[in-house]
Amino acid sequence: MRVRALITAGVLALTAALAPAPPANAVANGSDVPAGQFGFVAKLTMTNIPRPDGSTYTSYCTGSLIAPKWIVTTGHCFHDANRNRVSGQTPYPTTVLLGLTDEKTQNGQTRRGTQVLQSPQSDVALLRLDQPVTDLPPLTVNHVTPSMGQHLTLAGWGSQTATDPKPSSRLQQGTVQVTQTTPTTLGVRGVSPAATTSACTYDSGAPYFIPAAPSGQLVSIETTGPNCPHASTETTSRADTIANWLTTNTTP
């Protein structure tokens, strides 16, 4: 779902032949999230997504719980066959998995997405859940302009590389630094575990947040960036500029 530059098959083959095998993780060049942490980070699995030719496919996004019945993610995760963002009834079956860091050893909680609300000013969407999540603390939403140089935590279920994308079975994390601001976006770059720590395919919608007990504060949402892993600027959507919209639509 994350838009990346197209690379020819020949270049991909040459790169694969020359490059060393990457480590088995997601959030490119990230690290494992310890068990019991960041239960608010959601893995979204979308099936039967339509193409213009009538065929369908399966894809993935990451999101975060910000209210008992609401996940915030990237707007372009929900679209029609022509990739126009859509609101209303969820356009294809969407399963939401929360409350775990390792799909192979933990069960977590599963919900179904029922409704999509697209932000009027950012590539951000809200996904309504069929049942509330009452035992996982949601992220709060930041209302303050982020500072240049501020460090944020990224956590996601994305791939380790853009050349052969596969969703991760382990939740990954990394630290990034704010390097650019616009009225609606933040530019961030990797800091730890490496300068090339970066969001990757299927991390669309992943939260950038300030950890704090019992959850943390959402500062921005993953949108797009260069092929991963990379040490360049990643574009994220600011939470503070749509904080009132998020609160209005998720408060009972």
Salt bridges, closest charged atoms under 4 A:
ASP32 OD2 - ARG170 NH2 3.15
ASP102 OD2 - ARG170 NE 3.75
GLU103 OE1 - LYS43 NZ 2.60
ASP123 OD2 - HIS76 ND1 2.67
ASP123 OD1 - ARG85 NH1 3.85
ASP164 OD2 - LYS166 NZ 2.62
GLU222 OE2 - ARG2 NE 2.72
GLU234 OE2 - ARG2 NH2 1.69
GLU234 OE2 - ARG4 NH2 3.24
GLU234 OE1 - HIS230 NE2 2.54
ASP240 OD2 - ARG238 NH2 2.67
